[in-house]
Amino acid sequence: MAQPDILVRNVTAVTVDPDRRVLKRAWIAVTGDRISAIGTELDSEPAGAKEVIDGIGMVAIPGLIDNHSHAGHGLVRNAGAGVDTWFEACEEIYARGSTPDFWRAEARMVQLERLRGGVTTAMTLLGGGADIYRTDDPAYGDAHCEATVEAGLRTFLAVGPGRPPFPRRYRTLGSDGTWRDADVSFERQLEVSETLIDRWNDVLGRGTGICLVMPVYYAHHVATSDERRQVVAMGEAVMDMRRRKGVLFTQDGHRDGSIALARDLGVLGDFALLGHSVDLTEDDFVALKETGASIIHNPSAIMSVYGRCPVPELIEAGINVCLGSDAAAPDRGYDMFRHMAQCMHYHRRHFRDPAYLPPGKTLEMATIDAAKALGLEKELGSLEVGKKADIVLVDMRKPHLYPPVMPVTRLAHFANAADVDTVIVNGRVLMRGRLTDHLDAGSILADAAEQAALAFERTGLTSLLEEPQEFWRLARQPLPAS
């Protein structure tokens, strides 16, 4: 066996490979950016590794994958005290109060949070809220991708046009320090998206993938023939670029017949990842079967309060389902262990049956099923020889993770982001002993706090950062006065 660059030894390896092997007293060899060998104490370890990581008491898992989130949300976390006013804050800040420095600071902070939680690959929309994507200028996407490269993780950045009517109004800070409003057309947003694809789409190399996004449309959006023609034309333009560039496509907020409509509008295929997808119809199921699109379940999201994604039913119908965090705002974060546990309890409560979504299946949704949704199941999502060396070591030597039996159950039910000890991505050790030497956490957090404060000040929304007295004593928080 060739001399490896890294040897991880003395671990329990939850491989999520085709046989779903769980290997006790295992070792994993890494050469370059790939896993070059896997064995147990019954096999001879390769000698002469340049770096040896003793993982005694730890479980090795594939890097976790978060397939739905929003750039920007890290700096509007809690805005509006967790009620619907935070949507307004997103629109104001993303379209009129943000600079490239805002998007860079947010991405740096989020990538640090992901790294410390064992999330090695993610998909994130360049904005969101009310379909506000910061694609009026490439500078915003550039800033996000630069932060991704610095962190060493992988991120698909979803870019594309917002919702009609066009043009959309954006505010930018000029080189002379003055703010200017500009009307941005659908065509301009597509042009910027193509520029970002050409500059950054190299997810397995630099770690910066680009995919396309467009808003979800419901029946009332295409009620007239003119409205339908406009939406069809926009969809055709987005799909033409997707085909020419060979990129993925995602949408945020499907529900109650909108998947079937998306099929009829011609924007679905096995290249599509559909977020939330609650209260689905029979026709939605048919559309998913016909097109091969994947569903992204976000069990901790507000939309999962408003409706239910029928995950067990989708899985039993043969439809691929993966997990997403839905980002940090307004009331959650990037801890995929939390979202796995939430997923299990959410659907068990619905069916009043604790047999639904066993721990292994739920872990698959954050690893191999998520990789399949990205079209990367041959590269990511499991610990197998030849795959990318994305390896996460979870320290199981903790009271909440004992006794030391049934590692898959302990991971899915009891582990959390703070239990992640070591993270290897692309064959590079990015965190060991929870230390991230290539990232200055202090400066990242200070920059994030400064850019968030500036954005709220610019938009006159600082009042949304004050916790209301209504948080106390009441059973239900009152809605804000209109």
Salt bridges, closest charged atoms under 4 A:
ASP5 OD1 - LYS50 NZ 2.99
ASP17 OD2 - ARG21 NE 2.63
ASP33 OD1 - ARG34 NE 3.69
ASP33 OD2 - LYS388 NZ 2.57
GLU41 OE2 - ARG25 NE 2.77
GLU45 OE1 - ARG9 NE 3.10
GLU51 OE2 - ARG432 NH1 3.03
ASP54 OD2 - ARG9 NH1 3.95
ASP66 OD2 - ARG114 NH2 3.80
GLU91 OE2 - ARG96 NH2 3.74
GLU92 OE2 - ARG96 NH2 3.02
ASP101 OD1 - ARG104 NH1 3.05
GLU113 OE1 - ARG77 NH2 3.02
ASP131 OD2 - ARG163 NH2 2.85
ASP136 OD1 - ARG134 NE 2.73
ASP142 OD2 - ARG199 NH1 2.54
GLU146 OE1 - ARG104 NH2 2.97
GLU150 OE1 - ARG108 NE 2.84
ASP176 OD2 - ARG180 NH2 2.71
ASP181 OD2 - ARG169 NH1 3.93
ASP181 OD1 - ARG171 NE 2.69
ASP183 OD1 - ARG169 NE 2.59
GLU191 OE2 - ARG188 NH1 2.96
GLU194 OE2 - ARG244 NH1 2.99
GLU194 OE2 - LYS245 NZ 3.38
ASP198 OD1 - LYS245 NZ 2.79
ASP226 OD1 - ARG229 NH2 2.15
ASP240 OD2 - ARG244 NE 3.10
ASP252 OD1 - HIS68 NE2 3.10
ASP252 OD2 - HIS70 NE2 3.32
ASP252 OD1 - HIS276 NE2 3.22
ASP264 OD1 - ARG263 NE 3.02
ASP279 OD2 - ARG255 NH2 3.12
ASP283 OD2 - ARG263 NH2 3.25
GLU290 OE1 - ARG263 NH1 3.36
GLU313 OE1 - ARG308 NH2 2.83
ASP326 OD1 - HIS68 NE2 3.24
ASP326 OD1 - HIS70 NE2 3.38
ASP326 OD1 - HIS276 NE2 3.41
ASP326 OD2 - ARG332 NH2 2.83
ASP331 OD1 - ARG332 NH1 2.54
GLU364 OE2 - ARG20 NE 2.81
GLU364 OE1 - LYS361 NZ 3.08
ASP369 OD2 - LYS361 NZ 2.79
GLU379 OE1 - ARG34 NH1 2.55
GLU384 OE2 - LYS387 NZ 3.32
ASP390 OD2 - ARG154 NH1 2.33
ASP395 OD1 - ARG397 NE 2.95
ASP419 OD1 - LYS398 NZ 2.96
ASP419 OD2 - HIS400 NE2 2.91
